[in-house]
Amino acid sequence: MSVRWLLLSMLTLLAIASAIGVVQSRQQHRDAFAQLSRLEKARDELNIEFDRLQLEIATLGDAGRIQEQAANRLQMRAPVAADVVVVVP
């Protein structure tokens, strides 16, 4: 009878250990899924910011806008023919 009792006790402990392992594995899965969701949200926010910055760069780099800024803010102008000097080597 003691061998059966020992076997039953060992099987019960193994079943409990297996159940604990399943619970721990499911919790790790939940944690990993929550982290994945947070990372996907951060990625989406970064993509939105990147698109906004690309649009801003395109706007700031427009040739017409650069020429307007040069004329208005920096008082620059295109040289007239009399101001051009050609240097021959």
Rosetta silent file (secondary structure, phi, psi, omega in degrees, C-alpha in Angstrom):
SEQUENCE: MSVRWLLLSMLTLLAIASAIGVVQSRQQHRDAFAQLSRLEKARDELNIEFDRLQLEIATLGDAGRIQEQAANRLQMRAPVAADVVVVVP
SCORE:     score description
SCORE:     0.000 S_00000001
   1 L     0.000  -31.803 -177.428    0.000    0.000    0.000 S_00000001
   2 H   -70.239  -29.735  178.046    2.857    2.402    0.689 S_00000001
   3 H   -67.351  -41.676  177.065    4.180    2.057   -2.899 S_00000001
   4 H   -64.170  -42.132  179.594    0.761    3.068   -4.236 S_00000001
   5 H   -63.052  -42.707  178.477    0.609    5.961   -1.795 S_00000001
   6 H   -64.585  -43.632  178.790    4.091    7.104   -2.847 S_00000001
   7 H   -63.267  -43.598  178.249    3.196    6.796   -6.545 S_00000001
   8 H   -63.303  -40.295  178.493   -0.048    8.728   -6.035 S_00000001
   9 H   -64.593  -43.247 -179.629    1.811   11.451   -4.122 S_00000001
  10 H   -66.024  -41.398  178.911    4.454   11.765   -6.848 S_00000001
  11 H   -66.230  -37.117  177.378    1.838   11.928   -9.590 S_00000001
  12 H   -64.451  -44.896  178.385   -0.080   14.598   -7.651 S_00000001
  13 H   -63.576  -39.683  177.752    3.074   16.670   -7.218 S_00000001
  14 H   -65.601  -38.540  178.103    3.900   16.295  -10.915 S_00000001
  15 H   -65.738  -40.591  178.268    0.382   17.384  -11.878 S_00000001
  16 H   -65.630  -44.280  178.833    0.647   20.436   -9.617 S_00000001
  17 H   -62.219  -40.165  178.237    4.082   21.301  -11.027 S_00000001
  18 H   -64.679  -41.562  178.700    2.725   20.930  -14.561 S_00000001
  19 H   -63.504  -41.718  177.848   -0.229   23.209  -13.755 S_00000001
  20 H   -63.274  -40.415  177.559    2.107   25.830  -12.302 S_00000001
  21 H   -62.154  -40.708  178.422    4.223   25.614  -15.460 S_00000001
  22 H   -64.573  -44.681  179.816    1.162   26.147  -17.653 S_00000001
  23 H   -62.393  -43.647  179.960    0.064   29.167  -15.608 S_00000001
  24 H   -64.596  -41.596  179.223    3.565   30.656  -15.725 S_00000001
  25 H   -63.529  -42.912  178.823    3.803   30.093  -19.487 S_00000001
  26 H   -65.153  -37.219  178.305    0.434   31.773  -20.098 S_00000001
  27 H   -66.372  -40.953  176.730    1.465   34.751  -17.950 S_00000001
  28 H   -62.305  -38.790  177.557    4.688   35.131  -19.937 S_00000001
  29 H   -63.306  -44.734  178.335    2.619   35.038  -23.126 S_00000001
  30 H   -61.262  -43.933  179.459    0.314   37.787  -21.802 S_00000001
  31 H   -62.659  -43.265 -179.871    3.293   39.931  -20.795 S_00000001
  32 H   -65.261  -38.612  179.154    4.945   39.474  -24.201 S_00000001
  33 H   -67.337  -39.744  177.916    1.691   40.352  -25.987 S_00000001
  34 H   -64.432  -41.347  177.880    1.257   43.497  -23.875 S_00000001
  35 H   -65.129  -40.301  177.254    4.836   44.548  -24.660 S_00000001
  36 H   -60.280  -43.050  179.408    4.233   43.873  -28.371 S_00000001
  37 H   -63.007  -42.090  178.630    1.145   46.093  -28.287 S_00000001
  38 H   -63.796  -42.793 -179.466    3.089   48.907  -26.600 S_00000001
  39 H   -67.002  -37.602  177.362    5.909   48.612  -29.142 S_00000001
  40 H   -65.402  -39.115  178.025    3.493   48.625  -32.085 S_00000001
  41 H   -64.422  -43.866  178.148    1.841   51.772  -30.719 S_00000001
  42 H   -63.126  -40.552  177.596    5.248   53.449  -30.324 S_00000001
  43 H   -60.576  -44.754 -179.743    6.177   52.386  -33.874 S_00000001
  44 H   -63.091  -40.969  178.403    2.969   53.887  -35.246 S_00000001
  45 H   -64.963  -39.695  177.872    3.595   57.159  -33.400 S_00000001
  46 H   -67.150  -36.918  176.890    7.162   57.283  -34.738 S_00000001
  47 H   -64.519  -39.505  177.577    5.929   56.635  -38.282 S_00000001
  48 H   -63.758  -45.491  178.871    3.479   59.523  -37.972 S_00000001
  49 H   -62.740  -41.119  179.146    6.250   61.797  -36.674 S_00000001
  50 H   -61.957  -45.141  178.501    8.586   60.664  -39.480 S_00000001
  51 H   -62.048  -40.255  179.038    5.961   61.431  -42.131 S_00000001
  52 H   -63.626  -42.675  179.317    5.370   64.860  -40.595 S_00000001
  53 H   -67.087  -37.767  177.052    9.097   65.599  -40.607 S_00000001
  54 H   -63.393  -40.170  177.407    9.470   64.476  -44.219 S_00000001
  55 H   -64.884  -39.995  178.625    6.661   66.824  -45.210 S_00000001
  56 H   -64.629  -41.774  178.236    8.320   69.644  -43.268 S_00000001
  57 H   -62.519  -43.050  179.721   11.662   68.973  -44.978 S_00000001
  58 H   -63.216  -38.917  179.511    9.996   68.996  -48.383 S_00000001
  59 H   -68.118  -45.154 -177.954    8.303   72.292  -47.566 S_00000001
  60 H   -69.899  -26.983 -177.254   11.462   73.922  -46.237 S_00000001
  61 L   -90.879    3.396  179.670   13.551   72.701  -49.162 S_00000001
  62 L   -63.070  131.689 -175.286   11.243   74.077  -51.850 S_00000001
  63 H   -61.253  -39.977  179.042   13.314   76.222  -54.276 S_00000001
  64 H   -63.581  -39.877  179.135   10.724   78.976  -54.434 S_00000001
  65 H   -67.842  -39.115  178.966   10.585   79.236  -50.670 S_00000001
  66 H   -64.343  -42.999  179.421   14.379   79.343  -50.408 S_00000001
  67 H   -64.925  -39.969  178.501   14.571   82.115  -52.984 S_00000001
  68 H   -63.666  -43.251  178.829   11.849   84.070  -51.174 S_00000001
  69 H   -64.702  -40.329  179.434   13.647   83.694  -47.830 S_00000001
  70 H   -63.178  -40.580 -178.720   16.948   84.762  -49.400 S_00000001
  71 H   -73.356  -45.064 -173.705   15.360   87.874  -50.882 S_00000001
  72 H   -80.734  -50.226 -173.917   13.230   88.896  -47.900 S_00000001
  73 L   -83.755  -35.153 -173.681   15.211   87.886  -44.822 S_00000001
  74 L  -106.742   -0.564 -178.355   18.764   88.102  -46.121 S_00000001
  75 L    52.221   41.236  178.003   18.341   90.856  -48.719 S_00000001
  76 L   -92.325  153.927  177.918   20.060   88.684  -51.319 S_00000001
  77 L  -146.248  162.415  176.211   19.584   89.187  -55.020 S_00000001
  78 L   -74.217  140.239 -178.843   20.769   87.623  -58.245 S_00000001
  79 L   -69.557  145.371  174.049   23.886   89.379  -59.575 S_00000001
  80 L   -83.037  164.354 -175.381   23.557   91.630  -62.582 S_00000001
  81 H   -58.898  -32.171 -178.395   25.852   91.024  -65.550 S_00000001
  82 H   -69.994  -24.417 -178.673   28.153   93.909  -64.541 S_00000001
  83 H   -85.749   -9.994 -176.282   28.822   92.254  -61.146 S_00000001
  84 L   -85.364  128.690  177.410   29.901   88.922  -62.645 S_00000001
  85 L  -117.824  126.977  179.171   33.647   88.349  -62.935 S_00000001
  86 L   -98.769  126.025  179.582   34.951   85.422  -64.944 S_00000001
  87 L  -104.375  124.136 -179.688   38.278   84.013  -63.772 S_00000001
  88 L  -104.711  130.017 -179.693   40.285   82.174  -66.388 S_00000001
  89 L   -72.188    0.000    0.000   42.971   79.765  -65.160 S_00000001
